[in-house]
């Protein structure tokens, strides 16, 4: 079979640099799991380096043409190619309750959705690594005080240590995207369970950043907080001025307030 043609509607940009593919594969520490799931392997430029590791590698690919290519060129993947959409597939059909790492050269158009899905599965995902549009990777790893810091930054960093590792030029892809890419690694925190309602935490963070230019007192009005709670000085701050720990502390107070 000839090489797979990149499909615009799937956001495909195939990495064409072996050394970068190896560097991405090597971002995994292989601690706390013995199974890897690669999302969107395409023609397997990253996959080949994952298959060399002392772990079991599975791939999930929505593009049937890519699936056929992988079946023909990577016999080691026999029985480990999942021809499904990661965002909709019940991954427990493959892994049950076992831990596994996620890695990939993620399609830009669904990369944030992949992160949110991984957060839902965080009890099983001790490590997450891969390539995003540079601005998205930076946003995930950003700290408080910048315009890039937002919902994705807080929610990811509540459960994972986030590291921006290196930047990748647009010229090493076929076809080349219009932006640079960034590679990151997320390592799950040892204590990744919050001391407050996780559902409420997500609500507080998302509600706050929907009106990020306002103070917390105004951006969280819809939660109908008590007047006494809203007098807390933390409500004088704007969302981007709170670090992850402060968001957790705030959620704990809101929960105690009866919301």
C-alpha positions in Angstrom: 0.0 0.0 0.0 1.2 3.5 -0.8 1.6 6.1 1.8 -1.6 7.5 3.4 -2.8 10.8 2.1 -3.4 13.4 4.9 -7.1 14.2 5.3 -7.9 17.8 6.2 -11.2 17.0 7.9 -9.4 14.7 10.3 -6.7 17.4 11.0 -4.0 15.1 9.8 -0.4 16.4 9.6 2.0 13.4 9.4 5.3 13.9 11.2 8.2 13.3 8.8 11.2 13.5 11.1 12.4 10.2 12.7 14.6 11.9 15.4 11.6 14.0 16.7 9.4 10.9 16.7 12.0 9.1 18.8 12.3 12.1 21.2 8.5 12.1 21.6 8.4 8.4 22.4 11.3 8.9 24.9 9.3 11.5 26.9 7.4 8.6 28.6 9.0 7.5 31.9 7.3 4.1 31.9 6.6 4.4 35.6 3.4 3.0 37.0 2.1 1.2 33.9 3.0 -1.4 31.3 0.6 -0.5 28.6 0.6 2.5 26.2 -2.2 3.9 24.0 -1.2 5.9 21.0 -3.9 8.2 19.7 -4.0 8.9 15.9 -0.8 6.9 14.9 -1.3 7.6 11.1 1.5 5.8 9.3 3.3 4.8 12.5 6.3 7.1 12.6 5.9 7.4 16.4 4.5 3.9 16.8 7.7 2.1 15.7 9.6 3.6 18.6 6.9 2.8 21.1 7.0 -0.9 20.0 10.7 -1.0 21.0 9.8 -0.2 24.6 9.3 -2.9 27.3 5.6 -2.2 27.3 2.5 -3.3 25.3 1.5 -0.7 22.8 -2.1 -0.2 21.5 -3.1 2.3 18.9 -6.5 3.9 18.3 -7.1 5.3 14.8 -10.4 6.6 13.2 -8.9 6.8 9.7 -9.6 3.4 8.0 -6.9 4.0 5.4 -4.3 4.5 8.2 -5.6 1.4 9.9 -5.0 -0.7 6.7 -1.5 0.8 6.4 -0.6 -0.1 10.0 -2.0 -3.6 9.6 0.3 -4.1 6.6 3.4 -2.5 7.9 3.4 -3.3 11.7 2.8 -7.0 12.3 3.6 -6.4 16.0 0.4 -4.5 16.3 -1.8 -7.5 15.4 -4.8 -7.5 17.7 -3.8 -4.1 19.1 -5.2 -1.7 16.5 -8.5 -0.1 17.7 -10.3 1.3 14.6 -12.5 3.7 16.6 -12.9 7.4 17.7 -11.0 7.8 21.0 -13.5 10.5 22.1 -16.4 8.1 21.8 -14.9 4.7 22.4 -15.3 2.9 25.8 -11.6 2.4 26.4 -12.3 0.0 29.3 -13.2 -2.6 26.6 -9.4 -2.9 26.1 -7.9 -1.9 29.4 -10.6 -2.7 31.9 -9.4 -0.9 35.1 -5.7 -1.3 34.3 -3.4 1.8 34.1 -2.1 2.9 30.8 -0.2 5.9 29.3 -1.5 8.1 26.5 0.8 9.5 23.8 0.3 10.9 20.3 0.8 13.5 17.7 -2.7 14.8 18.3 -4.9 16.3 15.6 -5.1 20.0 16.5 -8.8 20.2 15.9 -9.6 17.8 18.7 -6.5 18.0 21.0 -8.3 19.8 23.8 -11.1 17.3 23.7 -8.6 14.6 24.0 -7.2 16.2 27.2 -10.6 16.6 28.7 -11.4 12.9 27.9 -8.1 11.9 29.5 -9.0 13.9 32.6 -12.2 11.8 32.9 -10.0 8.7 32.8 -7.3 10.1 35.1 -7.6 7.3 37.6 -6.2 5.0 34.9 -3.7 7.4 33.3 -0.5 8.0 35.3 1.2 9.6 32.4 0.2 11.6 29.2 2.6 12.9 26.6 2.5 14.1 23.1 2.4 16.9 20.6 -0.1 19.8 20.3 -0.3 23.1 18.6 2.4 25.1 20.4 -0.1 27.6 21.9 -2.3 24.8 23.3 0.7 23.0 24.9 1.9 26.2 26.5 -1.6 27.0 27.8 -1.9 23.6 29.5 1.5 24.2 31.2 1.0 27.9 32.0 1.0 29.3 35.5 -1.2 32.0 36.9 -0.8 35.6 35.9 -0.8 35.4 32.1 -3.5 35.6 29.4 -2.8 32.1 28.3 -3.6 30.7 31.8 -7.1 29.4 31.8 -9.6 26.6 32.3 -7.3 24.0 30.7 -4.3 25.1 32.8 -6.2 24.8 36.1 -8.1 21.6 35.4 -5.0 19.7 34.1 -2.6 21.0 36.8 -5.1 20.1 39.6 -4.3 16.4 38.8 -1.0 16.4 36.9 2.4 17.9 36.9 2.6 19.6 33.5 5.9 20.1 31.7 6.5 21.8 28.3 9.4 19.9 26.8 10.3 21.2 23.4 9.0 23.0 20.3 8.7 21.4 16.9 8.9 23.3 13.6 6.0 23.2 11.2 8.4 22.1 8.4 8.8 18.5 9.6 5.1 17.6 8.8 3.3 16.5 5.6 1.5 18.7 4.9 3.1 21.4 7.1 0.6 23.1 9.4 0.5 26.9 9.7 1.8 26.9 13.3 4.5 25.4 15.4 3.9 22.5 17.6 4.8 21.8 21.3 5.5 18.6 23.1 4.5 18.2 26.7 4.4 15.6 29.4 1.8 15.2 32.2 2.7 13.1 35.2 -0.2 12.4 37.5 0.2 13.7 41.1 0.6 11.2 43.8 -2.5 12.5 45.5 -4.8 13.4 42.6 -8.0 13.3 44.6 -9.3 16.7 45.5 -10.4 17.6 49.1 -13.6 19.0 47.6 -16.3 18.0 45.1 -14.5 17.5 41.8 -17.8 18.3 39.9 -18.1 21.6 41.8 -14.4 22.3 41.2 -14.9 21.9 37.4 -18.0 24.2 37.6 -16.2 26.9 39.6 -13.2 27.0 37.3 -15.2 27.0 34.1 -17.6 29.6 35.4 -14.9 31.9 36.6 -12.9 31.9 33.3 -16.0 32.5 31.2 -15.8 36.1 32.5 -12.1 36.2 33.1 -11.8 40.0 33.1 -14.2 40.4 36.0 -13.4 39.7 39.7 -14.3 36.4 41.1 -17.1 38.2 43.0 -18.8 39.0 39.7 -17.8 36.1 37.6 -19.3 33.6 40.1 -22.5 35.5 40.6 -24.5 32.7 38.9 -23.6 30.3 41.8 -25.7 32.4 44.2 -23.1 32.5 47.0 -23.9 33.9 50.4 -23.0 37.5 51.1 -20.7 36.5 53.9 -18.7 34.2 51.7 -18.4 36.8 48.9 -16.7 39.1 51.5 -13.7 36.9 51.4 -10.7 38.8 49.9 -10.1 36.0 47.4 -13.2 37.3 45.5 -11.4 40.6 44.9 -9.1 38.7 42.4 -9.6 37.9 38.8 -9.5 34.2 37.7 -6.1 34.5 36.2 -4.7 35.7 39.5 -5.6 32.4 41.4 -3.3 29.5 41.3 -4.6 25.9 41.3 -4.3 25.5 45.0 -6.4 28.7 45.5 -9.1 27.4 43.2 -9.2 24.2 45.2 -9.4 26.2 48.4 -12.1 28.4 47.0 -14.2 25.4 45.9 -13.9 23.9 49.4 -15.3 27.2 50.9 -18.1 27.3 48.3 -19.0 23.7 49.1 -19.1 24.4 52.8 -21.3 27.4 52.0 -23.9 24.9 50.8 -23.7 25.3 47.0 
